[in-house]
Amino acid sequence: MFHKSKLFFWTTEVLLLTIIFFIWRQMDGLISPFVSVLNTVLIPFLIAGFLYYVTNPLVKFLEKELKIKRIFGILITLVLLFGIIALGIIYLLPILITQLTS
């Protein structure tokens, strides 16, 4: 009966995660080159996935409501996104420079 309880489930989960973490830390020298390569490869995919999930609703809106082809909707969305980022940098960079120099 105890093996079906939530306490048993979560205790087992925490124990297994602790053991996995301990083994991971012991093999750090062996695994670290693979982790750095994985981070180098994985970061662009994570950024692309984030951009997809952020911009996809606007692309769908442009495609369905305004009857714009998907490729043009993607281009419009990316131009808007990078334009907003560029404007943010243009306006915030002088403020940051004055804050850091004073």
Secondary structure as the mmCIF struct_conf table of DSSP 4:
data_model
#
loop_
_struct_conf.conf_type_id
_struct_conf.id
_struct_conf.beg_label_comp_id
_struct_conf.beg_label_asym_id
_struct_conf.beg_label_seq_id
_struct_conf.end_label_comp_id
_struct_conf.end_label_asym_id
_struct_conf.end_label_seq_id
HELX_RH_3T_P HELX_RH_3T_P1 PHE A 2 LYS A 4
BEND BEND1 SER A 5 SER A 5
HELX_RH_AL_P HELX_RH_AL_P1 LYS A 6 GLN A 26
TURN_TY1_P TURN_TY1_P1 MET A 27 MET A 27
HELX_RH_AL_P HELX_RH_AL_P2 ASP A 28 LYS A 64
TURN_TY1_P TURN_TY1_P2 GLU A 65 GLU A 65
BEND BEND2 LEU A 66 LEU A 66
HELX_RH_AL_P HELX_RH_AL_P3 ARG A 70 THR A 101
#
